[in-house]
Amino acid sequence: MADDEPFDAEKVANLTQLQLRRIEEQTLTLMEIALRQDERTSRVERDIGEIKRDIGEIRSEMVLMENRLLNQTTPANRSSAKAG
């Protein structure tokens, strides 16, 4: 019932080394994927920051436009009230 082949330390070492190489290759592949995802996440975060800045600028310009509009309509309302 025992194995016919005697214990071969060199064969075990070679198989162990092969397994370690496979694990290393898989780890490197996963690290490359993680790095690419990190770069993509960084780009998205940067783009979101730019969008937030742009929205802030748009809001500021809308407030300025509203103020200009109010300033232009206020004199017209005053002159209408004086004429009436």
C-alpha positions as a printed Julia matrix, in Angstrom:
84×3 Matrix{Float64}:
   0.0     0.0     0.0
   2.98    2.3     0.27
   4.02    4.39   -2.72
   6.3     2.63   -5.13
   8.41    5.77   -5.6
  10.79    6.77   -2.83
  10.62   10.3    -1.42
  12.37   12.66   -3.81
  13.37   15.93   -2.12
  14.49   17.51   -5.4
  11.12   16.81   -7.03
   9.29   18.31   -4.03
  11.57   21.36   -4.11
  10.96   21.84   -7.84
   7.19   21.56   -7.41
   7.3    23.98   -4.49
   9.35   26.44   -6.52
   6.93   26.1    -9.44
   3.98   26.84   -7.16
   5.77   29.85   -5.7
   6.46   31.19   -9.21
   2.78   30.8   -10.11
   1.75   32.6    -6.93
   4.25   35.36   -7.67
   2.94   35.77  -11.24
  -0.63   35.94   -9.99
   0.38   38.46   -7.32
   2.13   40.63   -9.91
  -0.94   40.46  -12.14
  -3.18   41.51   -9.26
  -0.8    44.33   -8.35
  -0.86   45.62  -11.94
  -4.66   45.52  -11.94
  -4.78   47.34   -8.6
  -2.36   49.99   -9.89
  -4.46   50.59  -13.01
  -7.6    50.86  -10.9
  -5.84   53.3    -8.57
  -4.86   55.45  -11.55
  -8.44   55.41  -12.83
  -9.77   56.29   -9.39
  -7.3    59.18   -9.18
  -8.47   60.48  -12.56
 -12.11   60.27  -11.5
 -11.36   62.08   -8.24
  -9.48   64.8   -10.15
 -12.33   65.15  -12.64
 -14.88   65.4    -9.83
 -12.77   68.12   -8.22
 -12.71   70.04  -11.51
 -16.48   69.66  -11.88
 -17.03   70.96   -8.34
 -14.8    73.94   -9.11
 -16.67   74.6   -12.36
 -20.03   74.43  -10.58
 -18.75   76.93   -8.03
 -17.7    79.27  -10.83
 -21.07   78.9   -12.54
 -22.87   79.7    -9.28
 -20.73   82.8    -8.8
 -21.44   83.98  -12.33
 -25.16   83.35  -11.86
 -25.13   85.52   -8.72
 -23.31   88.27  -10.62
 -25.79   88.06  -13.48
 -28.7    88.18  -11.04
 -27.22   91.25   -9.37
 -26.72   92.98  -12.73
 -30.29   92.17  -13.71
 -31.62   93.52  -10.42
 -29.51   96.65  -10.77
 -30.83   97.23  -14.29
 -34.48   96.66  -13.38
 -34.41   98.67  -10.15
 -33.92  102.09  -11.83
 -36.73  101.25  -14.28
 -39.02  100.37  -11.37
 -38.12  103.61   -9.57
 -38.84  105.76  -12.6
 -42.15  103.93  -13.16
 -43.14  104.54   -9.57
 -42.27  108.26   -9.81
 -44.21  108.64  -13.06
 -47.31  106.99  -11.6
